Amino acid sequence: MSGTGTGEVDAILPLDLVDLSYEVRGQRLLDGISVRLEAGPLTVILGPNGAGKSLTLRLAHGLLQPTAGTVRWCGSAAIDARRRQTMVFERPVLLRRSTAANIGYALHVRGVPRVQRHARIAKALADTGLAALATRRARVLSAGEQQRVALARAWVLEPEVLFLDEPTRALDPSATRQVEELIRAIARSGAKIVMTTHDLGQAQRLADEVLFLHRGALLEHAPAKRFFEKPESDEARAFLRGELFW
């Protein structure tokens, strides 16, 4: 699939989360997160259950509005980045259609002319190893195949940023490996990947940089090698030892 870079003038990155907070019924779930995410490095968000990982993705993607703070694309809170970034969830919602039709629907919604869709669908199927499943109903596929359909549907839009929320949580080792290979391919094509995972092995295999969250606060933002070899916070050290649950 073709690269996603749109040039320096048109880029929506960097993405700045500025003093980002989120509250529900008086409970603060995210507390003043500030971080800049640049084009290039594959970013993995780590932390124990309830740390705010998925919530951070949803706020950055625009599904939720922060209680306080700003999501700022390319230095502006006003830029409309919705058409150049997308998100794939842990349990993707697929249409009651074929694999190919699920991918084609994304192009239809984006306004891609019908005459251009066939070639883009065919390439997406080939690039994700789904060509043999093109006519199969997406909802009867295995969990791993369904996740690859969801990734193909996102990738065919050529996003500049792709948010992934626990993309392999329910998958067996073989399906996990296939999805990881696909994530790497999407990253090589030029898309910025920002993903959450509960799998430390996966984070070590994929991450270029790590955001470590604990109790809604960002405690570390570091290159992956440094984070795994020498984390700076007591909480991160405990988490990597399997001792930090909340």
BALOBA-1460 file (C-alpha; in Angstrom, 3 decimals):
// residues 246
<rec num="1" residu="m" x="0.000" y="0.000" z="0.000"/>
<rec num="2" residu="s" x="1.268" y="3.436" z="-0.771"/>
<rec num="3" residu="g" x="2.873" y="5.602" z="1.859"/>
<rec num="4" residu="t" x="0.742" y="7.918" z="3.917"/>
<rec num="5" residu="g" x="2.986" y="10.940" z="4.111"/>
<rec num="6" residu="t" x="1.308" y="14.078" z="2.854"/>
<rec num="7" residu="g" x="4.281" y="16.387" z="3.097"/>
<rec num="8" residu="e" x="5.380" y="18.823" z="5.766"/>
<rec num="9" residu="v" x="2.795" y="21.483" z="4.945"/>
<rec num="10" residu="d" x="-0.170" y="19.119" z="5.183"/>
<rec num="11" residu="a" x="0.981" y="16.970" z="8.105"/>
<rec num="12" residu="i" x="-1.283" y="16.677" z="11.126"/>
<rec num="13" residu="l" x="1.619" y="15.624" z="13.336"/>
<rec num="14" residu="p" x="3.007" y="16.313" z="15.850"/>
<rec num="15" residu="l" x="0.127" y="15.572" z="18.195"/>
<rec num="16" residu="d" x="0.232" y="17.431" z="21.509"/>
<rec num="17" residu="l" x="-1.823" y="16.395" z="24.506"/>
<rec num="18" residu="v" x="-1.718" y="19.452" z="26.735"/>
<rec num="19" residu="d" x="-2.705" y="19.155" z="30.425"/>
<rec num="20" residu="l" x="-5.301" y="16.579" z="29.409"/>
<rec num="21" residu="s" x="-7.752" y="15.534" z="32.127"/>
<rec num="22" residu="y" x="-10.970" y="13.568" z="32.168"/>
<rec num="23" residu="e" x="-13.500" y="13.168" z="34.957"/>
<rec num="24" residu="v" x="-16.628" y="11.068" z="35.396"/>
<rec num="25" residu="r" x="-18.999" y="11.849" z="38.274"/>
<rec num="26" residu="g" x="-16.291" y="13.665" z="40.137"/>
<rec num="27" residu="q" x="-13.687" y="10.912" z="39.699"/>
<rec num="28" residu="r" x="-10.597" y="12.018" z="37.801"/>
<rec num="29" residu="l" x="-9.574" y="9.228" z="35.439"/>
<rec num="30" residu="l" x="-6.848" y="11.182" z="33.631"/>
<rec num="31" residu="d" x="-4.874" y="13.834" z="35.440"/>
<rec num="32" residu="g" x="-3.033" y="16.519" z="33.493"/>
<rec num="33" residu="i" x="-1.307" y="14.440" z="30.831"/>
<rec num="34" residu="s" x="1.065" y="16.420" z="28.617"/>
<rec num="35" residu="v" x="3.038" y="14.733" z="25.851"/>
<rec num="36" residu="r" x="4.072" y="15.347" z="22.251"/>
<rec num="37" residu="l" x="3.868" y="12.484" z="19.759"/>
<rec num="38" residu="e" x="6.011" y="12.938" z="16.672"/>
<rec num="39" residu="a" x="5.824" y="11.231" z="13.292"/>
<rec num="40" residu="g" x="7.914" y="8.088" z="13.032"/>
<rec num="41" residu="p" x="8.358" y="6.142" z="16.274"/>
<rec num="42" residu="l" x="5.851" y="3.400" z="17.006"/>
<rec num="43" residu="t" x="4.378" y="4.460" z="20.358"/>
<rec num="44" residu="v" x="3.112" y="1.914" z="22.879"/>
<rec num="45" residu="i" x="1.090" y="2.991" z="25.906"/>
<rec num="46" residu="l" x="1.616" y="0.745" z="28.933"/>
<rec num="47" residu="g" x="0.213" y="0.621" z="32.438"/>
<rec num="48" residu="p" x="-1.901" y="-1.531" z="34.749"/>
<rec num="49" residu="n" x="-5.635" y="-1.974" z="34.312"/>
<rec num="50" residu="g" x="-7.439" y="1.285" z="34.960"/>
<rec num="51" residu="a" x="-4.371" y="3.427" z="34.287"/>
<rec num="52" residu="g" x="-6.133" y="5.369" z="31.510"/>
<rec num="53" residu="k" x="-4.552" y="3.798" z="28.427"/>
<rec num="54" residu="s" x="-7.688" y="3.280" z="26.332"/>
<rec num="55" residu="l" x="-9.157" y="6.541" z="27.573"/>
<rec num="56" residu="t" x="-6.085" y="8.407" z="26.338"/>
<rec num="57" residu="l" x="-6.529" y="6.892" z="22.863"/>
<rec num="58" residu="r" x="-10.196" y="7.828" z="22.745"/>
<rec num="59" residu="l" x="-9.466" y="11.411" z="23.722"/>
<rec num="60" residu="a" x="-6.660" y="11.719" z="21.194"/>
<rec num="61" residu="h" x="-8.828" y="10.189" z="18.467"/>
<rec num="62" residu="g" x="-11.679" y="12.551" z="19.268"/>
<rec num="63" residu="l" x="-14.275" y="10.044" z="20.441"/>
<rec num="64" residu="l" x="-14.403" y="11.821" z="23.800"/>
<rec num="65" residu="q" x="-13.878" y="15.423" z="24.791"/>
<rec num="66" residu="p" x="-11.522" y="16.158" z="27.701"/>
<rec num="67" residu="t" x="-12.814" y="17.670" z="30.907"/>
<rec num="68" residu="a" x="-9.797" y="19.960" z="30.817"/>
<rec num="69" residu="g" x="-6.809" y="20.449" z="28.556"/>
<rec num="70" residu="t" x="-6.359" y="20.296" z="24.801"/>
<rec num="71" residu="v" x="-5.758" y="17.809" z="21.989"/>
<rec num="72" residu="r" x="-3.680" y="19.785" z="19.512"/>
<rec num="73" residu="w" x="-2.754" y="18.538" z="16.056"/>
<rec num="74" residu="c" x="0.236" y="20.159" z="14.352"/>
<rec num="75" residu="g" x="0.298" y="23.001" z="16.844"/>
<rec num="76" residu="s" x="-3.356" y="23.944" z="16.430"/>
<rec num="77" residu="a" x="-6.411" y="23.010" z="18.456"/>
<rec num="78" residu="a" x="-8.574" y="23.948" z="15.459"/>
<rec num="79" residu="i" x="-7.128" y="21.680" z="12.740"/>
<rec num="80" residu="d" x="-9.569" y="19.038" z="11.495"/>
<rec num="81" residu="a" x="-7.565" y="15.827" z="11.614"/>
<rec num="82" residu="r" x="-10.511" y="13.444" z="11.501"/>
<rec num="83" residu="r" x="-10.040" y="12.388" z="7.895"/>
<rec num="84" residu="r" x="-6.349" y="11.623" z="8.344"/>
<rec num="85" residu="q" x="-6.410" y="9.536" z="11.482"/>
<rec num="86" residu="t" x="-8.413" y="6.494" z="12.492"/>
<rec num="87" residu="m" x="-8.733" y="3.908" z="15.235"/>
<rec num="88" residu="v" x="-9.109" y="0.121" z="15.500"/>
<rec num="89" residu="f" x="-10.615" y="-1.313" z="18.649"/>
<rec num="90" residu="e" x="-9.959" y="-4.486" z="20.619"/>
<rec num="91" residu="r" x="-13.280" y="-5.902" z="19.392"/>
<rec num="92" residu="p" x="-13.809" y="-4.481" z="15.898"/>
<rec num="93" residu="v" x="-17.336" y="-3.857" z="14.676"/>
<rec num="94" residu="l" x="-17.701" y="-5.463" z="11.257"/>
<rec num="95" residu="l" x="-20.602" y="-5.098" z="8.863"/>
<rec num="96" residu="r" x="-22.801" y="-8.025" z="7.805"/>
<rec num="97" residu="r" x="-20.988" y="-8.091" z="4.504"/>
<rec num="98" residu="s" x="-18.033" y="-9.775" z="2.875"/>
<rec num="99" residu="t" x="-14.457" y="-8.998" z="3.784"/>
<rec num="100" residu="a" x="-14.028" y="-7.021" z="0.570"/>
<rec num="101" residu="a" x="-17.280" y="-5.130" z="1.127"/>
<rec num="102" residu="n" x="-16.210" y="-4.132" z="4.631"/>
<rec num="103" residu="i" x="-13.062" y="-2.587" z="3.199"/>
<rec num="104" residu="g" x="-14.967" y="-0.996" z="0.346"/>
<rec num="105" residu="y" x="-17.486" y="0.561" z="2.705"/>
<rec num="106" residu="a" x="-14.723" y="2.545" z="4.414"/>
<rec num="107" residu="l" x="-13.719" y="3.970" z="1.040"/>
<rec num="108" residu="h" x="-17.353" y="4.751" z="0.228"/>
<rec num="109" residu="v" x="-17.823" y="6.654" z="3.474"/>
<rec num="110" residu="r" x="-14.611" y="8.577" z="2.830"/>
<rec num="111" residu="g" x="-15.978" y="9.619" z="-0.563"/>
<rec num="112" residu="v" x="-13.544" y="7.688" z="-2.772"/>
<rec num="113" residu="p" x="-15.070" y="7.393" z="-6.283"/>
<rec num="114" residu="r" x="-16.406" y="3.935" z="-7.149"/>
<rec num="115" residu="v" x="-14.046" y="3.638" z="-10.123"/>
<rec num="116" residu="q" x="-11.040" y="3.845" z="-7.770"/>
<rec num="117" residu="r" x="-12.296" y="1.491" z="-5.101"/>
<rec num="118" residu="h" x="-11.764" y="-1.884" z="-6.780"/>
<rec num="119" residu="a" x="-7.988" y="-1.494" z="-7.161"/>
<rec num="120" residu="r" x="-7.592" y="-0.158" z="-3.620"/>
<rec num="121" residu="i" x="-9.670" y="-2.992" z="-2.150"/>
<rec num="122" residu="a" x="-7.665" y="-5.591" z="-4.084"/>
<rec num="123" residu="k" x="-4.384" y="-4.110" z="-2.885"/>
<rec num="124" residu="a" x="-5.597" y="-3.934" z="0.720"/>
<rec num="125" residu="l" x="-6.645" y="-7.593" z="0.596"/>
<rec num="126" residu="a" x="-3.279" y="-8.614" z="-0.859"/>
<rec num="127" residu="d" x="-1.244" y="-6.513" z="1.570"/>
<rec num="128" residu="t" x="-3.040" y="-7.975" z="4.592"/>
<rec num="129" residu="g" x="-3.112" y="-11.604" z="3.448"/>
<rec num="130" residu="l" x="-6.893" y="-11.601" z="3.109"/>
<rec num="131" residu="a" x="-7.297" y="-12.102" z="-0.643"/>
<rec num="132" residu="a" x="-8.503" y="-15.689" z="-0.206"/>
<rec num="133" residu="l" x="-11.173" y="-14.463" z="2.207"/>
<rec num="134" residu="a" x="-12.447" y="-11.614" z="0.038"/>
<rec num="135" residu="t" x="-15.911" y="-13.096" z="-0.491"/>
<rec num="136" residu="r" x="-16.314" y="-14.627" z="2.962"/>
<rec num="137" residu="r" x="-18.674" y="-12.923" z="5.392"/>
<rec num="138" residu="a" x="-16.485" y="-10.968" z="7.774"/>
<rec num="139" residu="r" x="-18.487" y="-11.840" z="10.874"/>
<rec num="140" residu="v" x="-17.916" y="-15.602" z="10.492"/>
<rec num="141" residu="l" x="-14.133" y="-15.271" z="10.306"/>
<rec num="142" residu="s" x="-11.859" y="-16.165" z="13.200"/>
<rec num="143" residu="a" x="-10.990" y="-13.498" z="15.751"/>
<rec num="144" residu="g" x="-7.551" y="-13.020" z="14.229"/>
<rec num="145" residu="e" x="-8.938" y="-12.751" z="10.711"/>
<rec num="146" residu="q" x="-11.547" y="-10.245" z="11.863"/>
<rec num="147" residu="q" x="-8.855" y="-8.082" z="13.421"/>
<rec num="148" residu="r" x="-6.918" y="-8.175" z="10.159"/>
<rec num="149" residu="v" x="-10.066" y="-7.083" z="8.302"/>
<rec num="150" residu="a" x="-10.399" y="-4.170" z="10.715"/>
<rec num="151" residu="l" x="-6.765" y="-3.239" z="10.143"/>
<rec num="152" residu="a" x="-7.159" y="-3.531" z="6.372"/>
<rec num="153" residu="r" x="-10.255" y="-1.324" z="6.533"/>
<rec num="154" residu="a" x="-8.257" y="1.295" z="8.430"/>
<rec num="155" residu="w" x="-5.101" y="1.015" z="6.342"/>
<rec num="156" residu="v" x="-6.921" y="1.369" z="3.010"/>
<rec num="157" residu="l" x="-7.769" y="4.945" z="4.082"/>
<rec num="158" residu="e" x="-4.035" y="5.714" z="4.247"/>
<rec num="159" residu="p" x="-4.199" y="7.399" z="7.651"/>
<rec num="160" residu="e" x="-1.374" y="9.535" z="8.896"/>
<rec num="161" residu="v" x="-2.059" y="8.273" z="12.424"/>
<rec num="162" residu="l" x="-3.537" y="4.912" z="13.417"/>
<rec num="163" residu="f" x="-4.658" y="4.332" z="17.003"/>
<rec num="164" residu="l" x="-4.842" y="0.680" z="18.083"/>
<rec num="165" residu="d" x="-6.499" y="-0.358" z="21.339"/>
<rec num="166" residu="e" x="-5.281" y="-3.768" z="22.547"/>
<rec num="167" residu="p" x="-5.272" y="-5.192" z="18.995"/>
<rec num="168" residu="t" x="-4.323" y="-8.747" z="20.011"/>
<rec num="169" residu="r" x="-5.865" y="-9.173" z="23.475"/>
<rec num="170" residu="a" x="-8.106" y="-12.145" z="22.580"/>
<rec num="171" residu="l" x="-5.858" y="-13.771" z="19.984"/>
<rec num="172" residu="d" x="-3.804" y="-16.956" z="20.048"/>
<rec num="173" residu="p" x="-0.032" y="-16.788" z="19.444"/>
<rec num="174" residu="s" x="-0.264" y="-17.473" z="15.702"/>
<rec num="175" residu="a" x="-2.927" y="-14.819" z="15.109"/>
<rec num="176" residu="t" x="-1.008" y="-12.408" z="17.334"/>
<rec num="177" residu="r" x="2.108" y="-12.861" z="15.210"/>
<rec num="178" residu="q" x="0.147" y="-12.179" z="12.014"/>
<rec num="179" residu="v" x="-1.375" y="-9.015" z="13.454"/>
<rec num="180" residu="e" x="2.013" y="-7.814" z="14.716"/>
<rec num="181" residu="e" x="3.512" y="-8.327" z="11.250"/>
<rec num="182" residu="l" x="0.662" y="-6.305" z="9.799"/>
<rec num="183" residu="i" x="1.181" y="-3.511" z="12.336"/>
<rec num="184" residu="r" x="4.854" y="-3.353" z="11.353"/>
<rec num="185" residu="a" x="3.899" y="-3.174" z="7.669"/>
<rec num="186" residu="i" x="1.474" y="-0.323" z="8.322"/>
<rec num="187" residu="a" x="4.167" y="1.524" z="10.260"/>
<rec num="188" residu="r" x="6.666" y="0.995" z="7.420"/>
<rec num="189" residu="s" x="4.151" y="2.480" z="4.981"/>
<rec num="190" residu="g" x="4.420" y="5.785" z="6.823"/>
<rec num="191" residu="a" x="1.571" y="5.711" z="9.326"/>
<rec num="192" residu="k" x="2.234" y="6.754" z="12.903"/>
<rec num="193" residu="i" x="1.082" y="3.918" z="15.183"/>
<rec num="194" residu="v" x="-0.079" y="4.678" z="18.714"/>
<rec num="195" residu="m" x="-1.244" y="1.541" z="20.495"/>
<rec num="196" residu="t" x="-2.088" y="0.105" z="23.883"/>
<rec num="197" residu="t" x="-1.214" y="-3.415" z="24.941"/>
<rec num="198" residu="h" x="-1.238" y="-5.504" z="28.094"/>
<rec num="199" residu="d" x="1.442" y="-7.788" z="26.607"/>
<rec num="200" residu="l" x="4.939" y="-6.742" z="27.694"/>
<rec num="201" residu="g" x="6.532" y="-9.102" z="25.188"/>
<rec num="202" residu="q" x="4.559" y="-7.468" z="22.406"/>
<rec num="203" residu="a" x="5.559" y="-4.025" z="23.615"/>
<rec num="204" residu="q" x="9.219" y="-5.045" z="23.549"/>
<rec num="205" residu="r" x="8.842" y="-6.452" z="20.029"/>
<rec num="206" residu="l" x="7.021" y="-3.459" z="18.548"/>
<rec num="207" residu="a" x="7.661" y="-0.286" z="20.517"/>
<rec num="208" residu="d" x="10.106" y="2.439" z="19.592"/>
<rec num="209" residu="e" x="8.920" y="4.557" z="22.511"/>
<rec num="210" residu="v" x="6.789" y="3.928" z="25.591"/>
<rec num="211" residu="l" x="4.288" y="6.019" z="27.492"/>
<rec num="212" residu="f" x="3.765" y="4.600" z="30.983"/>
<rec num="213" residu="l" x="0.551" y="5.566" z="32.735"/>
<rec num="214" residu="h" x="-0.394" y="4.916" z="36.358"/>
<rec num="215" residu="r" x="-3.605" y="6.072" z="38.044"/>
<rec num="216" residu="g" x="-4.343" y="8.454" z="35.213"/>
<rec num="217" residu="a" x="-0.950" y="10.164" z="35.279"/>
<rec num="218" residu="l" x="1.878" y="9.954" z="32.755"/>
<rec num="219" residu="l" x="4.918" y="8.834" z="34.730"/>
<rec num="220" residu="e" x="7.337" y="8.067" z="31.899"/>
<rec num="221" residu="h" x="7.841" y="8.867" z="28.223"/>
<rec num="222" residu="a" x="11.004" y="7.144" z="27.075"/>
<rec num="223" residu="p" x="12.657" y="5.209" z="24.252"/>
<rec num="224" residu="a" x="11.529" y="1.613" z="24.556"/>
<rec num="225" residu="k" x="15.015" y="0.178" z="25.114"/>
<rec num="226" residu="r" x="15.695" y="2.563" z="27.983"/>
<rec num="227" residu="f" x="12.279" y="2.029" z="29.537"/>
<rec num="228" residu="f" x="12.594" y="-1.754" z="29.607"/>
<rec num="229" residu="e" x="16.218" y="-1.761" z="30.744"/>
<rec num="230" residu="k" x="16.153" y="1.101" z="33.232"/>
<rec num="231" residu="p" x="12.738" y="2.576" z="34.049"/>
<rec num="232" residu="e" x="12.910" y="5.749" z="36.094"/>
<rec num="233" residu="s" x="9.881" y="5.410" z="38.368"/>
<rec num="234" residu="d" x="9.260" y="2.950" z="41.171"/>
<rec num="235" residu="e" x="5.828" y="2.263" z="39.682"/>
<rec num="236" residu="a" x="7.280" y="1.305" z="36.289"/>
<rec num="237" residu="r" x="9.840" y="-0.970" z="37.899"/>
<rec num="238" residu="a" x="7.095" y="-2.683" z="39.878"/>
<rec num="239" residu="f" x="4.937" y="-2.977" z="36.760"/>
<rec num="240" residu="l" x="7.702" y="-4.656" z="34.777"/>
<rec num="241" residu="r" x="8.221" y="-7.109" z="37.650"/>
<rec num="242" residu="g" x="4.526" y="-7.939" z="37.584"/>
<rec num="243" residu="e" x="3.949" y="-6.434" z="40.998"/>
<rec num="244" residu="l" x="1.934" y="-3.321" z="40.141"/>
<rec num="245" residu="f" x="-1.779" y="-3.861" z="39.639"/>
<rec num="246" residu="w" x="-3.182" y="-0.433" z="40.562"/>
